[in-house]
């Protein structure tokens, strides 16, 4: 699993750098987004990935890489929003935003390592399309939980679903060997 840890860190480093660059360009404007808006942004990216995987013709010359990176970064933003709540105005400087990003990544990686141990790295034998479908399934679960005002009877919470989406997207990028 040490190879998985290094590959994971490599993918996250690319995502983190994009997050930092966008923070420098736009500030923390994303802090005004309500959770369902972030969920919908992730949903759009996952739907685009599925469309790219299913369609033989592409009208925009891009692969899924950027969309998986977007899923990772928007999911981390959603985890931050869950903790901090929605802001009326951008309220984080770059250093604060990076610290929060790193905190959420560390928790999510720890979850990945525990599950990866228990599942025996089964994801390595999966197709990227299956990981895409699992992300879409998690998104539909999150949307339902949001519609239920966050209440669940027996299910894990929204945060666990976002963490799973991050980990599935990282696995997809590792399998695609694009990063």
C-alpha positions in Angstrom: 0.0 0.0 0.0 3.0 2.3 0.2 2.8 2.7 -3.5 -0.9 3.7 -3.2 0.0 6.3 -0.6 2.6 7.9 -2.9 0.3 7.8 -5.9 -2.5 9.3 -3.8 -0.2 12.1 -2.7 0.9 12.7 -6.3 -2.7 13.2 -7.4 -3.6 15.4 -4.5 -0.5 17.6 -5.1 -1.8 18.4 -8.6 -5.3 19.1 -7.3 -4.0 21.2 -4.4 -1.8 23.3 -6.7 -4.9 24.0 -8.9 -6.9 24.9 -5.8 -4.1 27.3 -4.6 -3.9 28.9 -8.1 -7.6 29.4 -8.2 -7.6 30.8 -4.7 -5.0 33.4 -5.9 -7.1 34.2 -8.9 -10.6 34.3 -7.4 -10.1 34.3 -3.6 -12.6 32.3 -1.6 -15.6 33.3 -3.6 -16.7 29.6 -3.4 -17.5 30.2 0.3 -20.9 31.7 -0.6 -22.0 28.4 -2.2 -24.6 26.4 -0.3 -24.0 22.7 -0.1 -26.5 21.7 -2.7 -24.8 24.1 -5.2 -21.5 22.4 -4.6 -23.2 19.0 -4.9 -24.6 20.1 -8.2 -21.2 21.3 -9.4 -19.8 17.8 -8.6 -22.8 16.2 -10.3 -22.2 18.2 -13.5 -18.5 17.0 -13.6 -19.4 13.4 -12.9 -22.1 13.5 -15.7 -19.6 15.0 -18.1 -17.2 12.2 -17.3 -19.8 9.6 -17.9 -20.8 11.3 -21.2 -17.1 11.3 -22.3 -16.8 7.7 -21.4 -19.9 6.7 -23.4 -19.7 9.0 -26.5 -17.4 8.1 -29.3 -17.4 11.7 -30.6 -16.0 14.5 -28.5 -16.7 18.1 -29.5 -14.2 19.5 -27.0 -10.8 17.9 -27.1 -10.5 17.1 -23.3 -10.4 13.9 -21.4 -11.8 13.1 -17.9 -8.7 14.2 -16.0 -9.8 17.8 -15.3 -13.3 16.7 -14.3 -11.9 14.2 -11.8 -9.7 16.9 -10.4 -12.8 19.2 -10.1 -14.7 16.5 -8.2 -11.8 16.2 -5.8 -11.5 20.0 -5.2 -15.3 20.7 -5.0 -15.7 17.8 -2.6 -13.0 19.2 -0.4 -14.7 22.6 -0.6 -18.0 20.9 0.4 -16.3 19.3 3.5 -15.0 22.7 4.5 -18.5 24.2 4.0 -20.0 21.4 6.2 -17.7 22.5 9.1 -17.6 26.3 8.6 -21.1 26.9 7.2 -21.8 29.2 4.3 -20.3 32.7 4.3 -22.1 35.8 3.0 -18.8 37.1 1.5 -15.4 35.5 0.8 -13.8 35.2 4.2 -10.7 33.0 3.8 -7.2 34.1 2.8 -5.0 31.7 0.8 -3.2 30.4 3.8 -6.4 29.7 5.8 -7.9 28.0 2.7 -4.8 25.8 2.2 -4.8 24.8 5.8 -8.4 23.7 5.7 -7.8 21.9 2.4 -4.9 20.0 3.9 -6.9 19.1 7.0 -9.7 17.6 4.9 -7.3 15.7 2.7 -5.5 14.2 5.7 -8.8 13.0 7.1 -9.9 11.6 3.7 -6.6 9.9 3.1 -6.7 8.2 6.5 -10.2 6.9 5.6 -8.8 5.6 2.3 -6.0 3.9 4.0 -8.3 2.1 6.4 -10.7 1.0 3.7 -7.9 0.1 1.4 -6.5 -2.2 4.0 -9.9 -3.8 4.6 -10.8 -4.1 0.9 -7.4 -5.3 -0.2 -7.0 -2.6 -2.9 -9.9 -4.0 -4.8 -10.2 -0.7 -6.7 -7.1 -1.6 -8.7 -9.1 -4.2 -10.5 -12.0 -1.9 -11.2 -12.8 0.0 -14.4 -12.7 3.8 -14.4 -16.3 3.8 -15.6 -17.3 1.8 -12.5 -15.6 4.4 -10.3 -17.5 7.1 -12.2 -20.8 5.3 -11.6 -20.0 5.0 -7.8 -19.3 8.7 -7.7 -22.7 9.4 -9.4 -24.4 7.0 -6.9 -22.8 8.9 -4.0 -24.0 12.1 -5.5 -27.6 10.9 -5.7 -27.3 9.8 -2.1 -26.1 13.2 -1.1 -28.9 14.9 -3.0 -31.4 12.7 -1.2 -29.8 13.5 2.2 -29.9 17.2 1.4 -33.5 16.9 0.4 -34.1 15.2 3.8 -32.6 18.2 5.5 -29.5 16.1 6.5 -31.5 13.5 8.4 -30.7 9.9 7.9 -32.1 6.8 9.6 -29.2 4.3 9.1 -26.9 5.8 6.6 -23.6 7.5 6.8 -23.6 11.2 6.7 -22.9 13.6 3.8 -19.3 14.0 4.8 -18.5 10.3 4.4 -20.1 10.4 0.9 -17.9 13.4 -0.1 -14.8 11.6 1.2 -15.7 8.5 -0.8 -16.1 10.6 -3.9 -12.7 12.2 -3.4 -11.1 8.7 -2.9 -12.9 7.3 -6.0 -11.7 10.2 -8.1 -8.2 9.8 -6.9 -8.3 6.1 -7.7 -9.6 6.9 -11.2 -6.8 9.3 -11.8 -4.3 6.7 -10.6 -5.8 4.1 -12.9 -5.8 6.5 -15.8 -2.1 7.2 -15.2 -2.6 10.8 -16.3 -1.1 12.4 -13.2 
